[in-house]
Amino acid sequence: MAATIATIAELGYHQASFARIAERAGLSSTRLISYHFDGKDDLMGHAITSIYGDLSAFMSRRVSARTTPGAALETYIRSLVEYIRDHRAEMRAATEIFLNFRPEGGSSAQDAATNLSALSHIERLLAWGQESGEFGRFNTRVMAMAVQRSLDGLPFLLEADPDADLDEYAEELAALFARATRA
């Protein structure tokens, strides 16, 4: 999986052939890949599942440790920026898969991105803040979309500006959403 992600990150989705992945992994044949995966669609599905599984575990450990909604929201923002900063190859591969993966008979990664259930964890966090009185009144779906999409755009920013100051980005976003959610 590491060789797949690294190959996609370096060469792009369309150039990430079994041959190139096998070469990067130090395999003598693509048959070892074919033995474990039913084609490129299956491999790409596993790659995106691996990336988002790691990201999800990273975020869950950090956010679930917070005891207030404000701290949880700030940690969510800062942690996601940190993960993107420290896992650029994985994020580049995820972006390539997101933009190009069209599995036969299935839905694309872009379809998953428009699934509103992907915002449910942030909406629950925001509702918690409203119920506790820490956050003001606002539409939690709109706010969740604003938070998530400001973070989803970060890999694209890094493509255009690889030297972007991500600490400043995290600081600004955390402050922005602290003001936007304030009671």
OpenMM code with the backbone's topology and positions (N, CA, C; nanometers):
from openmm import Vec3, app, unit

residues = "MET ALA ALA THR ILE ALA THR ILE ALA GLU LEU GLY TYR HIS GLN ALA SER PHE ALA ARG ILE ALA GLU ARG ALA GLY LEU SER SER THR ARG LEU ILE SER TYR HIS PHE ASP GLY LYS ASP ASP LEU MET GLY HIS ALA ILE THR SER ILE TYR GLY ASP LEU SER ALA PHE MET SER ARG ARG VAL SER ALA ARG THR THR PRO GLY ALA ALA LEU GLU THR TYR ILE ARG SER LEU VAL GLU TYR ILE ARG ASP HIS ARG ALA GLU MET ARG ALA ALA THR GLU ILE PHE LEU ASN PHE ARG PRO GLU GLY GLY SER SER ALA GLN ASP ALA ALA THR ASN LEU SER ALA LEU SER HIS ILE GLU ARG LEU LEU ALA TRP GLY GLN GLU SER GLY GLU PHE GLY ARG PHE ASN THR ARG VAL MET ALA MET ALA VAL GLN ARG SER LEU ASP GLY LEU PRO PHE LEU LEU GLU ALA ASP PRO ASP ALA ASP LEU ASP GLU TYR ALA GLU GLU LEU ALA ALA LEU PHE ALA ARG ALA THR ARG ALA".split()
positions = [
    Vec3(0.0829, -0.1193, 0.0000),
    Vec3(0.0000, 0.0000, 0.0000),
    Vec3(0.0871, 0.1254, 0.0000),
    Vec3(0.1962, 0.1226, 0.0757),
    Vec3(0.2865, 0.2384, 0.0806),
    Vec3(0.3428, 0.2687, -0.0576),
    Vec3(0.3788, 0.1659, -0.1325),
    Vec3(0.4322, 0.1860, -0.2673),
    Vec3(0.3249, 0.2421, -0.3601),
    Vec3(0.2027, 0.1985, -0.3444),
    Vec3(0.0921, 0.2501, -0.4259),
    Vec3(0.0723, 0.3984, -0.3987),
    Vec3(0.0647, 0.4340, -0.2721),
    Vec3(0.0430, 0.5736, -0.2347),
    Vec3(0.1585, 0.6611, -0.2812),
    Vec3(0.2806, 0.6157, -0.2630),
    Vec3(0.3976, 0.6931, -0.3051),
    Vec3(0.4018, 0.7096, -0.4571),
    Vec3(0.3654, 0.6048, -0.5304),
    Vec3(0.3653, 0.6117, -0.6774),
    Vec3(0.2608, 0.7102, -0.7262),
    Vec3(0.1412, 0.7045, -0.6705),
    Vec3(0.0352, 0.7989, -0.7103),
    Vec3(0.0778, 0.9409, -0.6768),
    Vec3(0.1343, 0.9600, -0.5579),
    Vec3(0.1764, 1.0942, -0.5157),
    Vec3(0.2836, 1.1514, -0.6075),
    Vec3(0.3758, 1.0673, -0.6502),
    Vec3(0.4854, 1.1153, -0.7349),
    Vec3(0.4472, 1.1282, -0.8816),
    Vec3(0.3788, 1.0264, -0.9349),
    Vec3(0.3541, 1.0217, -1.0795),
    Vec3(0.2137, 1.0618, -1.1207),
    Vec3(0.1215, 1.0623, -1.0270),
    Vec3(-0.0176, 1.0906, -1.0581),
    Vec3(-0.0965, 0.9617, -1.0765),
    Vec3(-0.2256, 0.9750, -1.0682),
    Vec3(-0.3167, 0.8605, -1.0745),
    Vec3(-0.3002, 0.7802, -1.2035),
    Vec3(-0.3017, 0.8491, -1.3167),
    Vec3(-0.3006, 0.7805, -1.4465),
    Vec3(-0.1685, 0.7099, -1.4765),
    Vec3(-0.0604, 0.7555, -1.4186),
    Vec3(0.0701, 0.6932, -1.4422),
    Vec3(0.1031, 0.5837, -1.3396),
    Vec3(0.0158, 0.5665, -1.2416),
    Vec3(0.0402, 0.4676, -1.1355),
    Vec3(-0.0053, 0.3291, -1.1814),
    Vec3(0.0747, 0.2687, -1.2655),
    Vec3(0.0446, 0.1349, -1.3161),
    Vec3(0.0950, 0.0296, -1.2182),
    Vec3(0.0448, -0.0921, -1.2348),
    Vec3(0.0937, -0.2019, -1.1521),
    Vec3(0.2452, -0.2162, -1.1681),
    Vec3(0.2958, -0.1969, -1.2897),
    Vec3(0.4395, -0.2114, -1.3141),
    Vec3(0.5194, -0.1082, -1.2342),
    Vec3(0.4720, 0.0149, -1.2330),
    Vec3(0.5443, 0.1196, -1.1590),
    Vec3(0.5339, 0.0977, -1.0084),
    Vec3(0.4189, 0.0525, -0.9638),
    Vec3(0.4006, 0.0249, -0.8210),
    Vec3(0.4900, -0.0924, -0.7790),
    Vec3(0.4921, -0.1980, -0.8603),
    Vec3(0.5766, -0.3145, -0.8304),
    Vec3(0.7234, -0.2748, -0.8259),
    Vec3(0.7651, -0.1905, -0.9197),
    Vec3(0.9040, -0.1438, -0.9220),
    Vec3(0.9381, -0.0682, -0.7937),
    Vec3(0.8506, 0.0224, -0.7524),
    Vec3(0.8743, 0.1003, -0.6299),
    Vec3(0.8766, 0.0104, -0.5072),
    Vec3(0.7922, -0.0927, -0.5075),
    Vec3(0.7847, -0.1845, -0.3929),
    Vec3(0.8974, -0.2873, -0.3929),
    Vec3(0.9754, -0.2919, -0.5001),
    Vec3(1.0837, -0.3881, -0.5088),
    Vec3(1.0341, -0.5292, -0.5386),
    Vec3(0.9201, -0.5384, -0.6048),
    Vec3(0.8636, -0.6689, -0.6412),
    Vec3(0.9154, -0.7099, -0.7786),
    Vec3(0.9353, -0.8361, -0.7967),
    Vec3(0.9872, -0.8854, -0.9242),
    Vec3(0.8781, -0.8967, -1.0301),
    Vec3(0.7522, -0.8935, -0.9882),
    Vec3(0.6426, -0.9133, -1.0823),
    Vec3(0.5177, -0.8406, -1.0331),
    Vec3(0.4326, -0.8013, -1.1257),
    Vec3(0.3046, -0.7397, -1.0889),
    Vec3(0.2050, -0.8448, -1.0396),
    Vec3(0.2381, -0.9726, -1.0587),
    Vec3(0.1467, -1.0794, -1.0158),
    Vec3(0.1203, -1.0759, -0.8663),
    Vec3(0.2180, -1.0308, -0.7884),
    Vec3(0.1963, -1.0220, -0.6441),
    Vec3(0.0892, -0.9178, -0.6110),
    Vec3(0.0822, -0.8128, -0.6897),
    Vec3(-0.0234, -0.7132, -0.6709),
    Vec3(-0.1567, -0.7729, -0.7169),
    Vec3(-0.1564, -0.8331, -0.8338),
    Vec3(-0.2784, -0.8937, -0.8886),
    Vec3(-0.3342, -1.0040, -0.7999),
    Vec3(-0.2469, -1.0705, -0.7274),
    Vec3(-0.2907, -1.1773, -0.6377),
    Vec3(-0.3770, -1.1201, -0.5242),
    Vec3(-0.3406, -1.0006, -0.4762),
    Vec3(-0.4099, -0.9405, -0.3620),
    Vec3(-0.5229, -0.8455, -0.4003),
    Vec3(-0.5208, -0.7943, -0.5237),
    Vec3(-0.6205, -0.6959, -0.5653),
    Vec3(-0.6796, -0.7364, -0.6999),
    Vec3(-0.8098, -0.7145, -0.7157),
    Vec3(-0.8809, -0.7540, -0.8372),
    Vec3(-0.8729, -0.6472, -0.9461),
    Vec3(-0.7629, -0.5796, -0.9565),
    Vec3(-0.7445, -0.4774, -1.0587),
    Vec3(-0.7168, -0.3421, -0.9965),
    Vec3(-0.6996, -0.2441, -1.0837),
    Vec3(-0.6643, -0.1100, -1.0381),
    Vec3(-0.7747, -0.0482, -0.9532),
    Vec3(-0.9014, -0.0711, -0.9889),
    Vec3(-1.0109, -0.0159, -0.9090),
    Vec3(-1.0043, -0.0646, -0.7652),
    Vec3(-0.9816, -0.1940, -0.7482),
    Vec3(-0.9738, -0.2521, -0.6146),
    Vec3(-0.8545, -0.1939, -0.5385),
    Vec3(-0.7410, -0.1821, -0.6051),
    Vec3(-0.6216, -0.1260, -0.5425),
    Vec3(-0.6449, 0.0190, -0.5004),
    Vec3(-0.7065, 0.0990, -0.5870),
    Vec3(-0.7333, 0.2395, -0.5553),
    Vec3(-0.8317, 0.2509, -0.4395),
    Vec3(-0.9311, 0.1652, -0.4381),
    Vec3(-1.0256, 0.1643, -0.3272),
    Vec3(-0.9563, 0.1354, -0.1949),
    Vec3(-0.8660, 0.0388, -0.1960),
    Vec3(-0.7905, 0.0071, -0.0747),
    Vec3(-0.6947, 0.1199, -0.0366),
    Vec3(-0.6370, 0.1857, -0.1350),
    Vec3(-0.5455, 0.2970, -0.1061),
    Vec3(-0.6204, 0.4098, -0.0366),
    Vec3(-0.7359, 0.4473, -0.0885),
    Vec3(-0.8102, 0.5581, -0.0273),
    Vec3(-0.8627, 0.5173, 0.1099),
    Vec3(-0.9022, 0.3913, 0.1246),
    Vec3(-0.9465, 0.3420, 0.2547),
    Vec3(-0.8313, 0.3463, 0.3549),
    Vec3(-0.7124, 0.3103, 0.3120),
    Vec3(-0.5943, 0.3139, 0.3984),
    Vec3(-0.5622, 0.4565, 0.4424),
    Vec3(-0.5615, 0.5492, 0.3481),
    Vec3(-0.5300, 0.6889, 0.3791),
    Vec3(-0.6326, 0.7458, 0.4768),
    Vec3(-0.7605, 0.7298, 0.4448),
    Vec3(-0.8638, 0.7883, 0.5302),
    Vec3(-0.8789, 0.7131, 0.6620),
    Vec3(-0.8447, 0.5860, 0.6657),
    Vec3(-0.8451, 0.5126, 0.7920),
    Vec3(-0.7397, 0.5672, 0.8870),
    Vec3(-0.6202, 0.5917, 0.8339),
    Vec3(-0.5120, 0.6487, 0.9140),
    Vec3(-0.5490, 0.7893, 0.9611),
    Vec3(-0.6016, 0.8695, 0.8709),
    Vec3(-0.6437, 1.0054, 0.9047),
    Vec3(-0.7527, 1.0029, 1.0120),
    Vec3(-0.8500, 0.9175, 0.9956),
    Vec3(-0.9603, 0.9075, 1.0908),
    Vec3(-0.9109, 0.8690, 1.2300),
    Vec3(-0.8215, 0.7729, 1.2383),
    Vec3(-0.7668, 0.7314, 1.3675),
    Vec3(-0.6886, 0.8461, 1.4325),
    Vec3(-0.6087, 0.9155, 1.3529),
    Vec3(-0.5309, 1.0293, 1.4014),
    Vec3(-0.6236, 1.1361, 1.4595),
    Vec3(-0.7283, 1.1702, 1.3854),
    Vec3(-0.8208, 1.2748, 1.4282),
    Vec3(-0.9012, 1.2314, 1.5499),
    Vec3(-0.9469, 1.1097, 1.5494),
    Vec3(-1.0299, 1.0591, 1.6588),
    Vec3(-0.9549, 1.0632, 1.7920),
    Vec3(-0.8302, 1.0202, 1.7907),
    Vec3(-0.7496, 1.0225, 1.9135),
    Vec3(-0.7406, 1.1635, 1.9709),
    Vec3(-0.7235, 1.2594, 1.8866),
    Vec3(-0.7027, 1.3962, 1.9326),
    Vec3(-0.8325, 1.4651, 1.9733),
    Vec3(-0.9324, 1.4560, 1.8868),
    Vec3(-1.0567, 1.5291, 1.9120),
    Vec3(-1.1344, 1.4677, 2.0286),
    Vec3(-1.1374, 1.3364, 2.0380),
    Vec3(-1.2153, 1.2717, 2.1441),
    Vec3(-1.1591, 1.2992, 2.2834),
    Vec3(-1.0364, 1.3432, 2.2931),
    Vec3(-0.9754, 1.3745, 2.4222),
    Vec3(-1.0210, 1.5101, 2.4765),
    Vec3(-1.0882, 1.5894, 2.3967),
    Vec3(-1.1303, 1.7238, 2.4378),
    Vec3(-1.2633, 1.7167, 2.5121),
    Vec3(-1.2766, 1.8013, 2.6130),
    Vec3(-1.3958, 1.7959, 2.6982),
    Vec3(-1.4924, 1.9113, 2.6755),
    Vec3(-1.4560, 2.0055, 2.5898),
    Vec3(-1.5484, 2.1150, 2.5581),
    Vec3(-1.5628, 2.1243, 2.4065),
    Vec3(-1.6783, 2.1716, 2.3603),
    Vec3(-1.6974, 2.1837, 2.2153),
    Vec3(-1.5968, 2.2771, 2.1483),
    Vec3(-1.5659, 2.3886, 2.2115),
    Vec3(-1.4696, 2.4823, 2.1537),
    Vec3(-1.3318, 2.4205, 2.1381),
    Vec3(-1.2887, 2.3492, 2.2414),
    Vec3(-1.1580, 2.2822, 2.2353),
    Vec3(-1.1601, 2.1724, 2.1302),
    Vec3(-1.2714, 2.1009, 2.1180),
    Vec3(-1.2823, 1.9937, 2.0183),
    Vec3(-1.2772, 2.0514, 1.8771),
    Vec3(-1.3469, 2.1625, 1.8541),
    Vec3(-1.3461, 2.2236, 1.7208),
    Vec3(-1.2062, 2.2760, 1.6874),
    Vec3(-1.1436, 2.3428, 1.7805),
    Vec3(-1.0071, 2.3935, 1.7567),
    Vec3(-0.9106, 2.2780, 1.7298),
    Vec3(-0.9223, 2.1727, 1.8072),
    Vec3(-0.8351, 2.0558, 1.7888),
    Vec3(-0.8609, 1.9909, 1.6542),
    Vec3(-0.9870, 1.9833, 1.6139),
    Vec3(-1.0213, 1.9265, 1.4832),
    Vec3(-0.9495, 2.0041, 1.3729),
    Vec3(-0.9606, 2.1345, 1.3757),
    Vec3(-0.9005, 2.2191, 1.2722),
    Vec3(-0.7475, 2.2066, 1.2748),
    Vec3(-0.6883, 2.2264, 1.3898),
    Vec3(-0.5423, 2.2228, 1.4005),
    Vec3(-0.4855, 2.0842, 1.3673),
    Vec3(-0.5541, 1.9802, 1.4110),
    Vec3(-0.5055, 1.8441, 1.3861),
    Vec3(-0.5137, 1.8062, 1.2394),
    Vec3(-0.6211, 1.8468, 1.1732),
    Vec3(-0.6316, 1.8146, 1.0311),
    Vec3(-0.5251, 1.8885, 0.9509),
    Vec3(-0.5008, 2.0136, 0.9834),
    Vec3(-0.3933, 2.0875, 0.9159),
    Vec3(-0.2589, 2.0189, 0.9437),
    Vec3(-0.2358, 1.9776, 1.0675),
    Vec3(-0.1118, 1.9089, 1.1022),
    Vec3(-0.0967, 1.7790, 1.0236),
    Vec3(-0.2037, 1.7019, 1.0153),
    Vec3(-0.1976, 1.5755, 0.9415),
    Vec3(-0.1636, 1.6011, 0.7946),
    Vec3(-0.2293, 1.6979, 0.7357),
    Vec3(-0.2041, 1.7309, 0.5948),
    Vec3(-0.0588, 1.7755, 0.5771),
    Vec3(-0.0096, 1.8556, 0.6702),
    Vec3(0.1298, 1.9018, 0.6642),
    Vec3(0.2280, 1.7860, 0.6707),
    Vec3(0.2029, 1.6931, 0.7610),
    Vec3(0.2972, 1.5853, 0.7865),
    Vec3(0.2780, 1.4627, 0.6972),
    Vec3(0.1734, 1.4608, 0.6187),
    Vec3(0.1439, 1.3469, 0.5309),
    Vec3(0.1142, 1.3964, 0.3887),
    Vec3(0.2056, 1.4738, 0.3368),
    Vec3(0.1818, 1.5354, 0.2055),
    Vec3(0.1682, 1.4331, 0.0935),
    Vec3(0.2482, 1.3279, 0.0969),
    Vec3(0.2373, 1.2261, -0.0091),
    Vec3(0.1010, 1.1594, -0.0043),
    Vec3(0.0555, 1.1265, 0.1145),
    Vec3(-0.0762, 1.0632, 0.1279),
    Vec3(-0.1870, 1.1574, 0.0800),
    Vec3(-0.1753, 1.2852, 0.1141),
    Vec3(-0.2768, 1.3820, 0.0730),
    Vec3(-0.2730, 1.4066, -0.0778),
    Vec3(-0.1533, 1.4056, -0.1346),
    Vec3(-0.1421, 1.4210, -0.2807),
    Vec3(-0.2044, 1.3002, -0.3493),
    Vec3(-0.1770, 1.1809, -0.2974),
    Vec3(-0.2368, 1.0593, -0.3540),
    Vec3(-0.3882, 1.0617, -0.3380),
    Vec3(-0.4366, 1.1022, -0.2212),
    Vec3(-0.5816, 1.1092, -0.1988),
    Vec3(-0.6465, 1.2078, -0.2951),
    Vec3(-0.5812, 1.3206, -0.3183),
    Vec3(-0.6334, 1.4194, -0.4125),
    Vec3(-0.6371, 1.3624, -0.5543),
    Vec3(-0.5311, 1.2949, -0.5946),
    Vec3(-0.5270, 1.2316, -0.7273),
    Vec3(-0.6392, 1.1287, -0.7423),
    Vec3(-0.6578, 1.0475, -0.6399),
    Vec3(-0.7637, 0.9469, -0.6450),
    Vec3(-0.8998, 1.0163, -0.6481),
    Vec3(-0.9178, 1.1160, -0.5630),
    Vec3(-1.0432, 1.1912, -0.5574),
    Vec3(-1.0800, 1.2486, -0.6936),
    Vec3(-0.9827, 1.3057, -0.7620),
    Vec3(-1.0097, 1.3709, -0.8900),
    Vec3(-1.0237, 1.2737, -1.0071),
    Vec3(-0.9683, 1.1539, -0.9969),
    Vec3(-0.9601, 1.0661, -1.1133),
    Vec3(-1.0255, 0.9287, -1.1005),
    Vec3(-1.0510, 0.8803, -0.9830),
    Vec3(-1.0988, 0.7438, -0.9622),
    Vec3(-1.2450, 0.7311, -1.0021),
    Vec3(-1.2714, 0.6464, -1.0973),
    Vec3(-1.4066, 0.6167, -1.1442),
    Vec3(-1.4219, 0.4651, -1.1521),
    Vec3(-1.4516, 0.4000, -1.0400),
    Vec3(-1.4605, 0.2534, -1.0437),
    Vec3(-1.5762, 0.2064, -1.1303),
    Vec3(-1.5522, 0.0973, -1.1961),
    Vec3(-1.6549, 0.0379, -1.2804),
    Vec3(-1.7695, -0.0108, -1.1927),
    Vec3(-1.8893, 0.0357, -1.2208),
    Vec3(-2.0064, -0.0088, -1.1471),
    Vec3(-2.0208, 0.0529, -1.0096),
    Vec3(-1.9337, 0.1456, -0.9726),
    Vec3(-1.9421, 0.2065, -0.8402),
    Vec3(-1.9488, 0.3573, -0.8504),
    Vec3(-1.9371, 0.4221, -0.7375),
    Vec3(-1.9389, 0.5675, -0.7387),
    Vec3(-1.7980, 0.6203, -0.7165),
    Vec3(-1.7735, 0.7374, -0.7678),
    Vec3(-1.6397, 0.7955, -0.7589),
    Vec3(-1.6150, 0.8537, -0.6203),
    Vec3(-1.4910, 0.8847, -0.5928),
    Vec3(-1.4566, 0.9503, -0.4673),
    Vec3(-1.5258, 1.0854, -0.4581),
    Vec3(-1.5463, 1.1508, -0.5725),
    Vec3(-1.6169, 1.2781, -0.5724),
    Vec3(-1.7607, 1.2607, -0.5249),
    Vec3(-1.8229, 1.1479, -0.5598),
    Vec3(-1.9577, 1.1206, -0.5122),
    Vec3(-1.9598, 1.1111, -0.3601),
    Vec3(-1.8578, 1.0491, -0.3035),
    Vec3(-1.8486, 1.0371, -0.1581),
    Vec3(-1.8336, 1.1741, -0.0935),
    Vec3(-1.7641, 1.2644, -0.1602),
    Vec3(-1.7418, 1.3976, -0.1046),
    Vec3(-1.8702, 1.4792, -0.0990),
    Vec3(-1.9658, 1.4480, -0.1841),
    Vec3(-2.0925, 1.5204, -0.1821),
    Vec3(-2.1949, 1.4543, -0.0920),
    Vec3(-2.1567, 1.3442, -0.0292),
    Vec3(-2.2431, 1.2749, 0.0649),
    Vec3(-2.2453, 1.3553, 0.1950),
    Vec3(-2.3626, 1.4050, 0.2319),
    Vec3(-2.3721, 1.4920, 0.3490),
    Vec3(-2.3397, 1.4206, 0.4797),
    Vec3(-2.3437, 1.2885, 0.4810),
    Vec3(-2.3094, 1.2175, 0.6048),
    Vec3(-2.1629, 1.2393, 0.6421),
    Vec3(-2.0804, 1.2796, 0.5453),
    Vec3(-1.9395, 1.3080, 0.5743),
    Vec3(-1.9241, 1.4285, 0.6668),
    Vec3(-2.0274, 1.5098, 0.6773),
    Vec3(-2.0231, 1.6272, 0.7648),
    Vec3(-2.0817, 1.5986, 0.9022),
    Vec3(-2.1376, 1.4801, 0.9223),
    Vec3(-2.2139, 1.4528, 1.0440),
    Vec3(-2.1310, 1.4678, 1.1717),
    Vec3(-2.0031, 1.4299, 1.1681),
    Vec3(-1.9215, 1.4426, 1.2897),
    Vec3(-1.9026, 1.5882, 1.3297),
    Vec3(-1.8873, 1.6757, 1.2327),
    Vec3(-1.8716, 1.8185, 1.2643),
    Vec3(-2.0068, 1.8764, 1.3067),
    Vec3(-2.1133, 1.8363, 1.2389),
    Vec3(-2.2459, 1.8843, 1.2784),
    Vec3(-2.2784, 1.8442, 1.4224),
    Vec3(-2.2427, 1.7225, 1.4619),
    Vec3(-2.2664, 1.6790, 1.5999),
    Vec3(-2.1840, 1.7628, 1.6980),
    Vec3(-2.0594, 1.7902, 1.6626),
    Vec3(-1.9737, 1.8728, 1.7471),
    Vec3(-2.0341, 2.0126, 1.7626),
    Vec3(-2.0813, 2.0707, 1.6543),
    Vec3(-2.1402, 2.2043, 1.6574),
    Vec3(-2.2710, 2.2051, 1.7371),
    Vec3(-2.3528, 2.1012, 1.7204),
    Vec3(-2.4776, 2.0907, 1.7975),
    Vec3(-2.4465, 2.0791, 1.9470),
    Vec3(-2.3442, 2.0022, 1.9817),
    Vec3(-2.2991, 1.9903, 2.1209),
    Vec3(-2.2658, 2.1292, 2.1752),
    Vec3(-2.1944, 2.2077, 2.0967),
    Vec3(-2.1580, 2.3424, 2.1397),
    Vec3(-2.2787, 2.4312, 2.1601),
    Vec3(-2.3784, 2.4185, 2.0739),
    Vec3(-2.5004, 2.4977, 2.0889),
    Vec3(-2.5798, 2.4526, 2.2117),
    Vec3(-2.5907, 2.3206, 2.2292),
    Vec3(-2.6658, 2.2673, 2.3441),
    Vec3(-2.6010, 2.3055, 2.4759),
    Vec3(-2.4695, 2.3119, 2.4792),
    Vec3(-2.3985, 2.3470, 2.6028),
    Vec3(-2.3998, 2.4974, 2.6289),
    Vec3(-2.4359, 2.5766, 2.5273),
    Vec3(-2.4359, 2.7216, 2.5401),
    Vec3(-2.3020, 2.7854, 2.5061),
    Vec3(-2.2032, 2.7035, 2.4726),
    Vec3(-2.0723, 2.7583, 2.4368),
    Vec3(-2.0749, 2.8237, 2.2985),
    Vec3(-2.1550, 2.7684, 2.2077),
    Vec3(-2.1682, 2.8235, 2.0726),
    Vec3(-2.3012, 2.8974, 2.0606),
    Vec3(-2.3027, 2.9950, 1.9711),
    Vec3(-2.4245, 3.0684, 1.9431),
    Vec3(-2.5156, 2.9901, 1.8499),
    Vec3(-2.6205, 3.0570, 1.8049),
    Vec3(-2.7171, 2.9954, 1.7142),
    Vec3(-2.6706, 3.0172, 1.5702),
    Vec3(-2.6681, 2.9122, 1.4943),
    Vec3(-2.6358, 2.9165, 1.3512),
    Vec3(-2.6792, 2.7826, 1.2938),
    Vec3(-2.6839, 2.7769, 1.1638),
    Vec3(-2.7188, 2.6523, 1.0956),
    Vec3(-2.5968, 2.5616, 1.1000),
    Vec3(-2.6076, 2.4484, 1.1695),
    Vec3(-2.4916, 2.3604, 1.1870),
    Vec3(-2.4451, 2.2996, 1.0550),
    Vec3(-2.5345, 2.2773, 0.9613),
    Vec3(-2.4945, 2.2221, 0.8315),
    Vec3(-2.4083, 2.3235, 0.7565),
    Vec3(-2.4512, 2.4480, 0.7553),
    Vec3(-2.3749, 2.5526, 0.6863),
    Vec3(-2.2378, 2.5699, 0.7507),
    Vec3(-2.2345, 2.5744, 0.8834),
    Vec3(-2.1063, 2.5923, 0.9530),
    Vec3(-2.0163, 2.4705, 0.9324),
    Vec3(-2.0737, 2.3508, 0.9397),
    Vec3(-1.9942, 2.2286, 0.9179),
    Vec3(-1.9345, 2.2282, 0.7774),
    Vec3(-2.0138, 2.2691, 0.6799),
    Vec3(-1.9654, 2.2758, 0.5416),
    Vec3(-1.8519, 2.3777, 0.5306),
    Vec3(-1.8666, 2.4920, 0.5946),
    Vec3(-1.7619, 2.5950, 0.5886),
    Vec3(-1.6318, 2.5448, 0.6531),
    Vec3(-1.6433, 2.4808, 0.7683),
    Vec3(-1.5243, 2.4272, 0.8359),
    Vec3(-1.4568, 2.3232, 0.7476),
    Vec3(-1.5341, 2.2234, 0.7049),
    Vec3(-1.4750, 2.1114, 0.6314),
    Vec3(-1.4171, 2.1543, 0.4977),
    Vec3(-1.4879, 2.2370, 0.4248),
    Vec3(-1.4378, 2.2766, 0.2930),
    Vec3(-1.3152, 2.3670, 0.3032),
    Vec3(-1.3036, 2.4454, 0.4101),
    Vec3(-1.1819, 2.5265, 0.4268),
    Vec3(-1.0610, 2.4365, 0.4501),
    Vec3(-1.0834, 2.3200, 0.5057),
    Vec3(-0.9753, 2.2238, 0.5282),
    Vec3(-0.9522, 2.1355, 0.4065),
    Vec3(-1.0591, 2.0995, 0.3381),
    Vec3(-1.0472, 2.0168, 0.2178),
    Vec3(-0.9650, 2.0858, 0.1095),
    Vec3(-0.9662, 2.2174, 0.1087),
    Vec3(-0.8931, 2.2919, 0.0074),
    Vec3(-0.7440, 2.3007, 0.0319),
    Vec3(-0.6998, 2.2638, 0.1505),
    Vec3(-0.5585, 2.2775, 0.1851),
    Vec3(-0.4641, 2.1986, 0.0942),
    Vec3(-0.4940, 2.0731, 0.0583),
    Vec3(-0.4029, 2.0033, -0.0342),
    Vec3(-0.3888, 2.0754, -0.1688),
    Vec3(-0.4953, 2.1404, -0.2137),
    Vec3(-0.4879, 2.2155, -0.3398),
    Vec3(-0.4010, 2.3401, -0.3222),
    Vec3(-0.4116, 2.4052, -0.2076),
    Vec3(-0.3253, 2.5199, -0.1786),
    Vec3(-0.1792, 2.4767, -0.1799),
    Vec3(-0.1500, 2.3612, -0.1202),
    Vec3(-0.0120, 2.3133, -0.1153),
    Vec3(0.0430, 2.2788, -0.2530),
    Vec3(-0.0430, 2.2385, -0.3449),
    Vec3(0.0018, 2.2150, -0.4828),
    Vec3(0.0470, 2.3463, -0.5457),
    Vec3(-0.0274, 2.4530, -0.5195),
    Vec3(0.0056, 2.5832, -0.5764),
    Vec3(0.1168, 2.6545, -0.5005),
    Vec3(0.1209, 2.6331, -0.3685),
    Vec3(0.2183, 2.7010, -0.2839),
    Vec3(0.2739, 2.6020, -0.1813),
    Vec3(0.3709, 2.5184, -0.2226),
    Vec3(0.4246, 2.4154, -0.1326),
    Vec3(0.4879, 2.4705, -0.0047),
    Vec3(0.5264, 2.5968, -0.0053),
    Vec3(0.5902, 2.6569, 0.1117),
    Vec3(0.4933, 2.7357, 0.1991),
    Vec3(0.3637, 2.7177, 0.1761),
    Vec3(0.2642, 2.7891, 0.2561),
    Vec3(0.2882, 2.7621, 0.4046),
    Vec3(0.2681, 2.8635, 0.4855),
    Vec3(0.2869, 2.8529, 0.6303),
    Vec3(0.1630, 2.7877, 0.6909),
    Vec3(0.1704, 2.6574, 0.7141),
    Vec3(0.0542, 2.5840, 0.7623),
    Vec3(0.0238, 2.6112, 0.9086),
    Vec3(0.1236, 2.6497, 0.9859),
    Vec3(0.0960, 2.6889, 1.1242),
    Vec3(0.0080, 2.8145, 1.1258),
    Vec3(0.0406, 2.9091, 1.0388),
    Vec3(-0.0403, 3.0305, 1.0285),
    Vec3(-0.1800, 2.9968, 0.9756),
    Vec3(-0.1879, 2.9068, 0.8797),
    Vec3(-0.3170, 2.8638, 0.8245),
    Vec3(-0.4042, 2.8068, 0.9364),
    Vec3(-0.3473, 2.7177, 1.0169),
    Vec3(-0.4224, 2.6566, 1.1276),
    Vec3(-0.4643, 2.7630, 1.2288),
    Vec3(-0.3730, 2.8529, 1.2610),
    Vec3(-0.4019, 2.9601, 1.3568),
    Vec3(-0.5178, 3.0467, 1.3091),
    Vec3(-0.5106, 3.0884, 1.1832),
    Vec3(-0.6154, 3.1747, 1.1270),
    Vec3(-0.7503, 3.1037, 1.1215),
    Vec3(-0.7495, 2.9774, 1.0759),
    Vec3(-0.8769, 2.9039, 1.0692),
    Vec3(-0.9355, 2.8806, 1.2078),
    Vec3(-0.8526, 2.8429, 1.3041),
    Vec3(-0.9026, 2.8202, 1.4402),
    Vec3(-0.9630, 2.9491, 1.4960),
    Vec3(-0.8970, 3.0615, 1.4761),
    Vec3(-0.9480, 3.1898, 1.5253),
    Vec3(-1.0764, 3.2286, 1.4512),
    Vec3(-1.0788, 3.2095, 1.3204),
    Vec3(-1.1958, 3.2426, 1.2392),
    Vec3(-1.3200, 3.1675, 1.2890),
    Vec3(-1.3051, 3.0360, 1.3071),
    Vec3(-1.4220, 2.9562, 1.3468),
    Vec3(-1.4543, 2.9711, 1.4954),
    Vec3(-1.3584, 3.0106, 1.5768),
    Vec3(-1.3893, 3.0431, 1.7164),
    Vec3(-1.4802, 3.1668, 1.7197),
    Vec3(-1.4471, 3.2669, 1.6367),
    Vec3(-1.5321, 3.3875, 1.6298),
    Vec3(-1.6688, 3.3549, 1.5695),
    Vec3(-1.6694, 3.2726, 1.4667),
    Vec3(-1.7945, 3.2418, 1.3965),
    Vec3(-1.8919, 3.1596, 1.4812),
    Vec3(-1.8421, 3.0822, 1.5729),
    Vec3(-1.9287, 2.9957, 1.6527),
    Vec3(-1.9591, 3.0532, 1.7904),
    Vec3(-1.8931, 3.1612, 1.8281),
    Vec3(-1.9037, 3.2192, 1.9619),
    Vec3(-2.0499, 3.2485, 1.9988),
    Vec3(-2.0808, 3.2259, 2.1266),
    Vec3(-2.2162, 3.2541, 2.1783),
    Vec3(-2.2352, 3.4027, 2.1963),
] * unit.nanometer
topology = app.Topology()
chain = topology.addChain("A")
for resn in residues:
    res = topology.addResidue(resn, chain)
    for name in ("N", "CA", "C"):
        topology.addAtom(name, app.Element.getBySymbol(name[0]), res)
